[in-house]
Amino acid sequence: MTTTRRASYSFSAPILRRFNAVVPAGERSKVLESLVEQVAIARERAYEKIAEEFETHPDFAQARETVKEFSVLSTDVIHEYKK
């Protein structure tokens, strides 16, 4: 079951008038939800592409090693803190 939430966003008056003129009142939320989903998917894909490049491109090998070292160090610190 999907929960529905209300949100408040600002649009320029001319854009909102045009939208309201061409999209019937009963369809507006669904149209906006679809557009928001499309934007979210596109941005998520872009972030995934960046992450994949970081994980696989040879130019980032040193950075990946640094991240591994930091991860080990931070894990050690957390374990020491919990004692």
GUDO-552269 format. One line per 10 residues: number of its first residue (from 0); for each residue x, y, z of N, C-alpha, C. Coordinates in steps of 0.05 Angstrom, whole numbers, plus 5000, padded with zeros to 4 digits. Layout:
<sites>
NUM = X/Y/Z/X/Y/Z/X/Y/Z  ...
</sites>
This chain:
<sites>
0 = 5017/4976/5000/5000/5000/5000/5018/5025/5000  5012/5043/4982/5027/5068/4980/5013/5090/4996  5028/5104/5012/5017/5126/5027/5019/5152/5010  4998/5167/5010/4998/5193/4996/5003/5215/5015  5020/5234/5006/5026/5257/5023/5021/5282/5007  5013/5303/5020/5010/5330/5008/5037/5344/5008  5042/5359/4987/5066/5375/4986/5059/5403/4974  5076/5422/4981/5071/5448/4971/5096/5457/4956  5093/5464/4930/5115/5473/4914/5106/5499/4900  5126/5515/4894/5120/5541/4880/5126/5539/4851
10 = 5108/5550/4834/5111/5551/4805/5107/5580/4797  5118/5588/4775/5113/5615/4765/5083/5616/4757  5071/5639/4760/5043/5642/4754/5036/5634/4725  5052/5643/4705/5044/5636/4678/5045/5605/4673  5065/5592/4684/5067/5563/4681/5043/5549/4694  5037/5558/4718/5015/5545/4733/4988/5550/4718  4984/5574/4707/4960/5579/4692/4958/5561/4667  4980/5558/4653/4980/5541/4629/4974/5512/4637  4988/5503/4658/4984/5475/4668/4954/5471/4675  4943/5489/4691/4915/5486/4700/4896/5488/4676
20 = 4904/5502/4655/4886/5505/4632/4886/5479/4615  4907/5464/4614/4908/5441/4597/4906/5414/4611  4909/5414/4637/4907/5389/4652/4882/5391/4671  4863/5373/4667/4839/5374/4683/4845/5370/4713  4830/5382/4730/4834/5382/4759/4838/5354/4770  4823/5335/4761/4825/5307/4771/4850/5293/4762  4866/5304/4744/4890/5291/4734/4916/5304/4742  4914/5327/4754/4938/5344/4760/4958/5330/4778  4949/5318/4799/4967/5305/4818/4981/5282/4804  4967/5266/4789/4979/5243/4775/5000/5252/4755
30 = 4993/5273/4740/5012/5284/4720/5038/5294/4734  5035/5309/4755/5058/5319/4770/5074/5296/4782  5060/5277/4794/5074/5254/4805/5091/5239/4784  5079/5236/4760/5094/5223/4739/5119/5239/4731  5116/5265/4729/5138/5282/4721/5160/5281/4743  5152/5282/4768/5172/5281/4790/5186/5255/4790  5172/5233/4785/5184/5207/4783/5204/5205/4761  5198/5216/4738/5216/5216/4715/5242/5231/4722  5240/5254/4735/5263/5269/4742/5280/5254/4763  5266/5242/4783/5280/5227/4803/5296/5203/4791
40 = 5283/5189/4773/5296/5166/4760/5320/5175/4744  5317/5197/4729/5340/5207/4713/5363/5215/4731  5358/5228/4753/5379/5237/4771/5392/5213/4785  5376/5194/4794/5386/5170/4806/5405/5155/4787  5397/5153/4762/5414/5140/4742/5441/5155/4739  5439/5181/4739/5464/5197/4736/5482/5192/4760  5471/5191/4784/5488/5186/4808/5499/5158/4807  5483/5138/4798/5493/5111/4795/5516/5109/4775  5513/5124/4754/5535/5124/4733/5560/5136/4745  5558/5157/4760/5582/5169/4773/5594/5149/4793
50 = 5578/5135/4809/5588/5116/4828/5601/5092/4814  5589/5083/4792/5601/5061/4777/5628/5069/4765  5629/5093/4755/5655/5103/4744/5676/5104/4766  5668/5114/4789/5687/5115/4811/5697/5087/4819  5679/5068/4818/5685/5040/4826/5702/5025/4806  5701/5034/4780/5714/5018/4759/5736/5032/4744  5736/5058/4742/5755/5073/4725/5783/5073/4738  5803/5066/4723/5830/5064/4734/5840/5091/4746  5831/5113/4736/5840/5139/4746/5833/5143/4776  5813/5128/4785/5804/5131/4813/5814/5109/4832
60 = 5834/5094/4822/5844/5072/4838/5855/5081/4865  5871/5103/4865/5883/5113/4889/5861/5123/4908  5841/5136/4898/5819/5145/4915/5804/5122/4927  5800/5100/4912/5787/5076/4923/5803/5065/4946  5830/5064/4943/5847/5053/4964/5845/5071/4989  5844/5097/4985/5842/5115/5008/5815/5111/5022  5794/5107/5007/5768/5102/5019/5769/5076/5035  5781/5055/5025/5783/5030/5039/5799/5034/5066  5821/5048/5064/5837/5053/5088/5821/5069/5109  5806/5089/5100/5790/5105/5118/5768/5088/5130
70 = 5756/5070/5114/5735/5053/5124/5745/5035/5146  5768/5023/5142/5779/5006/5163/5785/5022/5188  5797/5045/5184/5804/5062/5207/5779/5071/5222  5759/5080/5208/5734/5089/5221/5720/5066/5236  5721/5042/5224/5709/5019/5237/5724/5013/5263  5751/5014/5263/5767/5010/5287/5760/5030/5308  5757/5055/5301/5751/5076/5320/5724/5071/5332  5704/5064/5316/5677/5059/5326/5678/5036/5346  5692/5014/5340/5694/4992/5358/5707/5000/5385  5727/5016/5383/5741/5025/5407/5722/5043/5424
80 = 5707/5060/5411/5688/5078/5424/5667/5062/5439  5657/5040/5427/5636/5024/5439/5645/5008/5463  5671/5005/5467/5680/4989/5490/5675/5002/5516
</sites>
